[in-house]
Amino acid sequence: MPTFLSNALDLVVTFVPKLLLALVILIVGYFIARLHAAAVNKLLERVGFDRLGERGGIKPALARVNLDASDVIAKIVFWAIMLLTLQFAFGVFGPNPISALLATIIGYLPNVIVAIIIVIIAAAIAQAVKTLLLATLGGLSFGPALANIAGAFVIFLGVIAALNQVGIALTVTTPVLIAVLATVAGVIIVGVGGGLIRPMQQRWENYLSRVEQEAPRVRTGGQTGGPTTGATQTLPAPAVARPARASRSRTPKAPPVVPEDGSQL
């Protein structure tokens, strides 16, 4: 038998069993991934993870793809197990660069899952803070703006934490933060130093006077129609007791004097 035929036969004999073993690993891994994804989805739905996403406003964003928060996490778990299965399947053929790449991706996916959970929780907390501030300061003129600012700040902190989790916070947030701070500093330097001191002072005086006027309403929870408002109430004057009228003493009239001769006066 020629040498090349012998080598080809040996290659087929050694490769076919490995290929069949890799296919078996892929099939078994697929069913395992489906089972684990379904279990994770049910567990998250039972603990109220979808309701948390609805409160944070995540559901409208996922409604376009007919998914909810638990479905996203379940799909990530499914593909993480499938990548692990692929790594095992390619490992049958010995050391190879594909297995090393899959190992890197698999090690990165848990960070993505944690980052998604952080964003969903931060969005729910931001919505709760916004609702609380609207309920407390909704009757004030600056109440809705303050609630929106507080909610956006909480979401910003959640995004920073999520980016930290996936390891891209320093490369993304730091340049953006520097650009924002440089822009604000430039506006302040050019605006204030360029003659906007008096208009800014007038605006701040108006803001402070408005806050002072609405401070009593803050203490009463922002109610406008309550009995205790910031305006001074005019109390009715107390009733003044009228002095009792003096009773007129009736003096009996004296009988007319009749002269002795009987003539009338």
Short mmCIF file of the C-alpha atoms (twelve columns), coordinates in Angstrom:
data_MODEL
# 
_entry.id   MODEL 
# 
loop_
_atom_site.group_PDB 
_atom_site.id 
_atom_site.type_symbol 
_atom_site.label_atom_id 
_atom_site.label_alt_id 
_atom_site.label_comp_id 
_atom_site.label_asym_id 
_atom_site.label_seq_id 
_atom_site.Cartn_x 
_atom_site.Cartn_y 
_atom_site.Cartn_z 
_atom_site.pdbx_PDB_model_num 
ATOM 1   C CA . MET A 1   0.000    0.000   0.000  1 
ATOM 2   C CA . PRO A 2   1.426    3.413   -0.907 1 
ATOM 3   C CA . THR A 3   2.503    5.694   1.896  1 
ATOM 4   C CA . PHE A 4   0.058    8.524   1.097  1 
ATOM 5   C CA . LEU A 5   -2.887   6.133   1.153  1 
ATOM 6   C CA . SER A 6   -1.750   4.800   4.484  1 
ATOM 7   C CA . ASN A 7   -1.483   8.317   5.916  1 
ATOM 8   C CA . ALA A 8   -4.910   9.260   4.575  1 
ATOM 9   C CA . LEU A 9   -6.445   6.149   6.057  1 
ATOM 10  C CA . ASP A 10  -4.846   6.851   9.416  1 
ATOM 11  C CA . LEU A 11  -6.131   10.444  9.290  1 
ATOM 12  C CA . VAL A 12  -9.656   9.306   8.553  1 
ATOM 13  C CA . VAL A 13  -9.535   6.671   11.283 1 
ATOM 14  C CA . THR A 14  -8.371   9.225   13.862 1 
ATOM 15  C CA . PHE A 15  -10.502  12.172  12.643 1 
ATOM 16  C CA . VAL A 16  -13.914  10.551  12.210 1 
ATOM 17  C CA . PRO A 17  -14.244  9.376   15.848 1 
ATOM 18  C CA . LYS A 18  -13.242  12.854  17.063 1 
ATOM 19  C CA . LEU A 19  -15.778  14.474  14.732 1 
ATOM 20  C CA . LEU A 20  -18.539  12.167  15.946 1 
ATOM 21  C CA . LEU A 21  -17.582  12.888  19.573 1 
ATOM 22  C CA . ALA A 22  -17.671  16.631  18.877 1 
ATOM 23  C CA . LEU A 23  -21.140  16.329  17.324 1 
ATOM 24  C CA . VAL A 24  -22.376  14.372  20.330 1 
ATOM 25  C CA . ILE A 25  -20.979  17.061  22.657 1 
ATOM 26  C CA . LEU A 26  -22.753  19.797  20.646 1 
ATOM 27  C CA . ILE A 27  -26.111  18.003  20.713 1 
ATOM 28  C CA . VAL A 28  -25.949  17.275  24.430 1 
ATOM 29  C CA . GLY A 29  -24.746  20.797  25.171 1 
ATOM 30  C CA . TYR A 30  -27.625  22.283  23.167 1 
ATOM 31  C CA . PHE A 31  -30.261  20.492  25.244 1 
ATOM 32  C CA . ILE A 32  -28.436  21.375  28.460 1 
ATOM 33  C CA . ALA A 33  -28.336  25.039  27.413 1 
ATOM 34  C CA . ARG A 34  -32.069  25.024  26.616 1 
ATOM 35  C CA . LEU A 35  -32.908  23.528  30.009 1 
ATOM 36  C CA . HIS A 36  -30.721  25.976  31.922 1 
ATOM 37  C CA . ALA A 37  -32.069  28.972  29.999 1 
ATOM 38  C CA . ALA A 38  -35.669  27.952  30.706 1 
ATOM 39  C CA . ALA A 39  -34.857  27.432  34.395 1 
ATOM 40  C CA . VAL A 40  -33.191  30.843  34.666 1 
ATOM 41  C CA . ASN A 41  -36.146  32.496  32.912 1 
ATOM 42  C CA . LYS A 42  -38.668  30.944  35.282 1 
ATOM 43  C CA . LEU A 43  -36.567  31.789  38.321 1 
ATOM 44  C CA . LEU A 44  -36.244  35.430  37.334 1 
ATOM 45  C CA . GLU A 45  -39.953  35.715  36.599 1 
ATOM 46  C CA . ARG A 46  -40.783  34.181  39.965 1 
ATOM 47  C CA . VAL A 47  -38.579  36.580  41.917 1 
ATOM 48  C CA . GLY A 48  -40.148  39.576  40.131 1 
ATOM 49  C CA . PHE A 49  -37.256  40.549  37.879 1 
ATOM 50  C CA . ASP A 50  -39.627  41.447  35.024 1 
ATOM 51  C CA . ARG A 51  -41.644  43.758  37.282 1 
ATOM 52  C CA . LEU A 52  -38.409  45.448  38.267 1 
ATOM 53  C CA . GLY A 53  -37.641  46.031  34.608 1 
ATOM 54  C CA . GLU A 54  -41.125  47.437  34.007 1 
ATOM 55  C CA . ARG A 55  -40.726  49.911  36.851 1 
ATOM 56  C CA . GLY A 56  -37.428  51.050  35.427 1 
ATOM 57  C CA . GLY A 57  -38.862  51.611  31.954 1 
ATOM 58  C CA . ILE A 58  -36.926  48.760  30.315 1 
ATOM 59  C CA . LYS A 59  -40.002  46.973  28.957 1 
ATOM 60  C CA . PRO A 60  -40.883  49.568  26.242 1 
ATOM 61  C CA . ALA A 61  -37.339  49.294  24.880 1 
ATOM 62  C CA . LEU A 62  -37.543  45.480  24.712 1 
ATOM 63  C CA . ALA A 63  -41.121  45.388  23.409 1 
ATOM 64  C CA . ARG A 64  -39.883  45.875  19.839 1 
ATOM 65  C CA . VAL A 65  -38.182  42.469  19.910 1 
ATOM 66  C CA . ASN A 66  -40.904  40.771  21.992 1 
ATOM 67  C CA . LEU A 67  -38.587  40.199  24.943 1 
ATOM 68  C CA . ASP A 68  -38.535  41.094  28.602 1 
ATOM 69  C CA . ALA A 69  -35.701  41.440  31.097 1 
ATOM 70  C CA . SER A 70  -35.729  37.768  32.123 1 
ATOM 71  C CA . ASP A 71  -35.665  36.651  28.474 1 
ATOM 72  C CA . VAL A 72  -32.524  38.696  27.834 1 
ATOM 73  C CA . ILE A 73  -30.697  37.129  30.775 1 
ATOM 74  C CA . ALA A 74  -31.922  33.651  29.769 1 
ATOM 75  C CA . LYS A 75  -30.624  34.090  26.211 1 
ATOM 76  C CA . ILE A 76  -27.235  35.207  27.478 1 
ATOM 77  C CA . VAL A 77  -27.098  32.120  29.710 1 
ATOM 78  C CA . PHE A 78  -28.067  29.934  26.743 1 
ATOM 79  C CA . TRP A 79  -25.308  31.268  24.509 1 
ATOM 80  C CA . ALA A 80  -22.769  31.129  27.325 1 
ATOM 81  C CA . ILE A 81  -23.448  27.392  27.724 1 
ATOM 82  C CA . MET A 82  -23.371  26.916  23.965 1 
ATOM 83  C CA . LEU A 83  -19.974  28.625  23.743 1 
ATOM 84  C CA . LEU A 84  -18.725  26.415  26.542 1 
ATOM 85  C CA . THR A 85  -20.017  23.427  24.593 1 
ATOM 86  C CA . LEU A 86  -18.213  24.611  21.474 1 
ATOM 87  C CA . GLN A 87  -15.031  24.945  23.465 1 
ATOM 88  C CA . PHE A 88  -15.334  21.336  24.636 1 
ATOM 89  C CA . ALA A 89  -16.167  20.193  21.106 1 
ATOM 90  C CA . PHE A 90  -13.138  21.907  19.563 1 
ATOM 91  C CA . GLY A 91  -10.984  20.671  22.426 1 
ATOM 92  C CA . VAL A 92  -11.506  17.126  21.171 1 
ATOM 93  C CA . PHE A 93  -9.204   17.919  18.247 1 
ATOM 94  C CA . GLY A 94  -6.432   19.111  20.540 1 
ATOM 95  C CA . PRO A 95  -5.083   22.608  21.357 1 
ATOM 96  C CA . ASN A 96  -6.305   25.178  18.840 1 
ATOM 97  C CA . PRO A 97  -6.772   28.985  18.716 1 
ATOM 98  C CA . ILE A 98  -10.574  28.681  18.483 1 
ATOM 99  C CA . SER A 99  -10.776  27.057  21.896 1 
ATOM 100 C CA . ALA A 100 -8.638   29.840  23.392 1 
ATOM 101 C CA . LEU A 101 -10.866  32.521  21.842 1 
ATOM 102 C CA . LEU A 102 -14.024  30.814  23.108 1 
ATOM 103 C CA . ALA A 103 -12.536  30.594  26.608 1 
ATOM 104 C CA . THR A 104 -11.949  34.376  26.590 1 
ATOM 105 C CA . ILE A 105 -15.521  35.095  25.464 1 
ATOM 106 C CA . ILE A 106 -16.995  32.713  28.035 1 
ATOM 107 C CA . GLY A 107 -15.031  34.394  30.814 1 
ATOM 108 C CA . TYR A 108 -16.385  37.792  29.708 1 
ATOM 109 C CA . LEU A 109 -20.092  36.900  29.518 1 
ATOM 110 C CA . PRO A 110 -20.743  36.823  33.312 1 
ATOM 111 C CA . ASN A 111 -19.600  40.447  33.482 1 
ATOM 112 C CA . VAL A 112 -22.148  41.328  30.781 1 
ATOM 113 C CA . ILE A 113 -24.931  39.615  32.751 1 
ATOM 114 C CA . VAL A 114 -24.009  41.495  35.930 1 
ATOM 115 C CA . ALA A 115 -23.824  44.785  34.006 1 
ATOM 116 C CA . ILE A 116 -27.331  44.276  32.581 1 
ATOM 117 C CA . ILE A 117 -28.690  43.522  36.051 1 
ATOM 118 C CA . ILE A 118 -27.022  46.669  37.425 1 
ATOM 119 C CA . VAL A 119 -28.588  48.839  34.712 1 
ATOM 120 C CA . ILE A 120 -32.065  47.372  35.290 1 
ATOM 121 C CA . ILE A 121 -31.819  47.856  39.059 1 
ATOM 122 C CA . ALA A 122 -30.505  51.412  38.625 1 
ATOM 123 C CA . ALA A 123 -33.389  52.240  36.266 1 
ATOM 124 C CA . ALA A 124 -35.906  50.909  38.806 1 
ATOM 125 C CA . ILE A 125 -34.289  52.936  41.608 1 
ATOM 126 C CA . ALA A 126 -34.279  56.045  39.409 1 
ATOM 127 C CA . GLN A 127 -37.976  55.635  38.674 1 
ATOM 128 C CA . ALA A 128 -38.728  55.186  42.383 1 
ATOM 129 C CA . VAL A 129 -36.735  58.308  43.271 1 
ATOM 130 C CA . LYS A 130 -38.498  60.274  40.535 1 
ATOM 131 C CA . THR A 131 -41.928  59.120  41.714 1 
ATOM 132 C CA . LEU A 132 -41.095  59.980  45.325 1 
ATOM 133 C CA . LEU A 133 -39.912  63.478  44.442 1 
ATOM 134 C CA . LEU A 134 -42.942  64.083  42.234 1 
ATOM 135 C CA . ALA A 135 -45.248  63.005  45.058 1 
ATOM 136 C CA . THR A 136 -43.414  65.285  47.491 1 
ATOM 137 C CA . LEU A 137 -42.636  68.309  45.331 1 
ATOM 138 C CA . GLY A 138 -45.070  67.846  42.447 1 
ATOM 139 C CA . GLY A 139 -47.045  70.946  43.360 1 
ATOM 140 C CA . LEU A 140 -44.006  73.198  43.131 1 
ATOM 141 C CA . SER A 141 -42.829  74.869  39.958 1 
ATOM 142 C CA . PHE A 142 -39.370  73.280  40.096 1 
ATOM 143 C CA . GLY A 143 -40.568  69.879  41.374 1 
ATOM 144 C CA . PRO A 144 -40.767  67.988  38.038 1 
ATOM 145 C CA . ALA A 145 -37.402  69.344  36.888 1 
ATOM 146 C CA . LEU A 146 -35.751  68.324  40.152 1 
ATOM 147 C CA . ALA A 147 -37.300  64.837  39.927 1 
ATOM 148 C CA . ASN A 148 -36.038  64.363  36.353 1 
ATOM 149 C CA . ILE A 149 -32.544  65.496  37.304 1 
ATOM 150 C CA . ALA A 150 -32.419  63.110  40.264 1 
ATOM 151 C CA . GLY A 151 -33.636  60.181  38.144 1 
ATOM 152 C CA . ALA A 152 -31.105  60.910  35.403 1 
ATOM 153 C CA . PHE A 153 -28.320  61.124  37.971 1 
ATOM 154 C CA . VAL A 154 -29.191  57.701  39.408 1 
ATOM 155 C CA . ILE A 155 -29.261  56.174  35.915 1 
ATOM 156 C CA . PHE A 156 -25.906  57.798  35.168 1 
ATOM 157 C CA . LEU A 157 -24.396  56.195  38.258 1 
ATOM 158 C CA . GLY A 158 -25.848  52.821  37.226 1 
ATOM 159 C CA . VAL A 159 -24.362  53.114  33.735 1 
ATOM 160 C CA . ILE A 160 -20.965  53.995  35.207 1 
ATOM 161 C CA . ALA A 161 -21.135  50.951  37.479 1 
ATOM 162 C CA . ALA A 162 -22.152  48.723  34.555 1 
ATOM 163 C CA . LEU A 163 -19.290  50.000  32.413 1 
ATOM 164 C CA . ASN A 164 -16.953  49.393  35.325 1 
ATOM 165 C CA . GLN A 165 -18.206  45.827  35.484 1 
ATOM 166 C CA . VAL A 166 -17.451  45.115  31.836 1 
ATOM 167 C CA . GLY A 167 -14.112  46.898  32.062 1 
ATOM 168 C CA . ILE A 168 -14.636  49.802  29.663 1 
ATOM 169 C CA . ALA A 169 -15.363  52.606  32.137 1 
ATOM 170 C CA . LEU A 170 -11.925  54.156  31.960 1 
ATOM 171 C CA . THR A 171 -11.743  54.172  28.173 1 
ATOM 172 C CA . VAL A 172 -15.240  55.599  27.651 1 
ATOM 173 C CA . THR A 173 -16.423  57.587  30.655 1 
ATOM 174 C CA . THR A 174 -13.178  59.413  31.423 1 
ATOM 175 C CA . PRO A 175 -12.876  61.200  28.018 1 
ATOM 176 C CA . VAL A 176 -16.600  62.003  28.057 1 
ATOM 177 C CA . LEU A 177 -16.403  63.356  31.600 1 
ATOM 178 C CA . ILE A 178 -13.350  65.462  30.734 1 
ATOM 179 C CA . ALA A 179 -15.116  66.846  27.649 1 
ATOM 180 C CA . VAL A 180 -18.238  67.744  29.659 1 
ATOM 181 C CA . LEU A 181 -16.232  69.430  32.411 1 
ATOM 182 C CA . ALA A 182 -14.151  71.343  29.848 1 
ATOM 183 C CA . THR A 183 -17.326  72.506  28.096 1 
ATOM 184 C CA . VAL A 184 -18.921  73.683  31.349 1 
ATOM 185 C CA . ALA A 185 -15.731  75.465  32.410 1 
ATOM 186 C CA . GLY A 186 -15.463  77.179  29.016 1 
ATOM 187 C CA . VAL A 187 -19.075  78.352  29.165 1 
ATOM 188 C CA . ILE A 188 -18.590  79.738  32.669 1 
ATOM 189 C CA . ILE A 189 -15.346  81.512  31.785 1 
ATOM 190 C CA . VAL A 190 -16.626  83.044  28.559 1 
ATOM 191 C CA . GLY A 191 -20.115  83.831  29.848 1 
ATOM 192 C CA . VAL A 192 -19.339  85.146  33.308 1 
ATOM 193 C CA . GLY A 193 -16.121  86.860  32.349 1 
ATOM 194 C CA . GLY A 194 -17.664  88.300  29.207 1 
ATOM 195 C CA . GLY A 195 -20.307  90.432  30.823 1 
ATOM 196 C CA . LEU A 196 -23.036  88.050  31.952 1 
ATOM 197 C CA . ILE A 197 -22.510  88.700  35.642 1 
ATOM 198 C CA . ARG A 198 -25.482  91.007  36.074 1 
ATOM 199 C CA . PRO A 199 -27.980  88.810  34.156 1 
ATOM 200 C CA . MET A 200 -26.810  85.762  36.066 1 
ATOM 201 C CA . GLN A 201 -27.135  87.636  39.351 1 
ATOM 202 C CA . GLN A 202 -30.682  88.664  38.487 1 
ATOM 203 C CA . ARG A 203 -31.577  85.099  37.550 1 
ATOM 204 C CA . TRP A 204 -30.174  83.742  40.794 1 
ATOM 205 C CA . GLU A 205 -32.079  86.362  42.766 1 
ATOM 206 C CA . ASN A 206 -35.284  85.341  41.001 1 
ATOM 207 C CA . TYR A 207 -34.596  81.650  41.669 1 
ATOM 208 C CA . LEU A 208 -33.832  82.249  45.336 1 
ATOM 209 C CA . SER A 209 -36.876  84.458  45.837 1 
ATOM 210 C CA . ARG A 210 -39.064  81.806  44.205 1 
ATOM 211 C CA . VAL A 211 -37.601  79.135  46.468 1 
ATOM 212 C CA . GLU A 212 -38.242  81.312  49.527 1 
ATOM 213 C CA . GLN A 213 -41.838  81.862  48.460 1 
ATOM 214 C CA . GLU A 214 -42.459  78.165  47.944 1 
ATOM 215 C CA . ALA A 215 -40.582  76.977  51.041 1 
ATOM 216 C CA . PRO A 216 -43.769  76.757  53.177 1 
ATOM 217 C CA . ARG A 217 -45.345  74.593  50.449 1 
ATOM 218 C CA . VAL A 218 -42.354  72.239  50.623 1 
ATOM 219 C CA . ARG A 219 -43.001  71.699  54.320 1 
ATOM 220 C CA . THR A 220 -46.635  70.874  53.594 1 
ATOM 221 C CA . GLY A 221 -45.763  68.393  50.848 1 
ATOM 222 C CA . GLY A 222 -46.409  70.700  47.884 1 
ATOM 223 C CA . GLN A 223 -50.177  70.922  48.438 1 
ATOM 224 C CA . THR A 224 -51.744  74.008  46.946 1 
ATOM 225 C CA . GLY A 225 -55.281  73.832  48.213 1 
ATOM 226 C CA . GLY A 226 -54.684  72.919  51.831 1 
ATOM 227 C CA . PRO A 227 -55.646  75.050  54.737 1 
ATOM 228 C CA . THR A 228 -51.996  75.923  55.461 1 
ATOM 229 C CA . THR A 229 -50.311  77.592  52.501 1 
ATOM 230 C CA . GLY A 230 -47.520  80.079  52.112 1 
ATOM 231 C CA . ALA A 231 -49.952  82.973  51.758 1 
ATOM 232 C CA . THR A 232 -51.035  84.817  54.866 1 
ATOM 233 C CA . GLN A 233 -54.551  83.939  55.800 1 
ATOM 234 C CA . THR A 234 -56.912  86.630  57.013 1 
ATOM 235 C CA . LEU A 235 -58.542  85.479  60.179 1 
ATOM 236 C CA . PRO A 236 -62.034  86.783  60.980 1 
ATOM 237 C CA . ALA A 237 -62.119  89.465  63.626 1 
ATOM 238 C CA . PRO A 238 -63.373  88.276  66.984 1 
ATOM 239 C CA . ALA A 239 -66.900  89.229  67.769 1 
ATOM 240 C CA . VAL A 240 -67.065  92.225  70.078 1 
ATOM 241 C CA . ALA A 241 -69.596  91.890  72.816 1 
ATOM 242 C CA . ARG A 242 -72.030  94.725  72.676 1 
ATOM 243 C CA . PRO A 243 -72.806  96.361  75.981 1 
ATOM 244 C CA . ALA A 244 -76.194  95.575  77.321 1 
ATOM 245 C CA . ARG A 245 -78.651  98.351  76.916 1 
ATOM 246 C CA . ALA A 246 -79.609  99.973  80.151 1 
ATOM 247 C CA . SER A 247 -83.200  99.308  80.998 1 
ATOM 248 C CA . ARG A 248 -85.246  102.409 80.960 1 
ATOM 249 C CA . SER A 249 -86.841  102.952 84.306 1 
ATOM 250 C CA . ARG A 250 -90.329  104.135 83.837 1 
ATOM 251 C CA . THR A 251 -91.171  106.921 86.298 1 
ATOM 252 C CA . PRO A 252 -94.861  107.001 87.153 1 
ATOM 253 C CA . LYS A 253 -96.479  110.170 86.036 1 
ATOM 254 C CA . ALA A 254 -97.750  112.455 88.736 1 
ATOM 255 C CA . PRO A 255 -101.493 113.052 88.695 1 
ATOM 256 C CA . PRO A 256 -102.508 116.415 87.359 1 
ATOM 257 C CA . VAL A 257 -102.940 119.127 89.927 1 
ATOM 258 C CA . VAL A 258 -106.536 120.259 90.186 1 
ATOM 259 C CA . PRO A 259 -107.093 123.694 91.729 1 
ATOM 260 C CA . GLU A 260 -109.489 124.090 94.509 1 
ATOM 261 C CA . ASP A 261 -111.980 125.984 92.407 1 
ATOM 262 C CA . GLY A 262 -112.260 123.050 90.014 1 
ATOM 263 C CA . SER A 263 -110.843 124.816 86.933 1 
ATOM 264 C CA . GLN A 264 -108.320 122.995 84.836 1 
ATOM 265 C CA . LEU A 265 -104.859 124.389 84.245 1 
# 
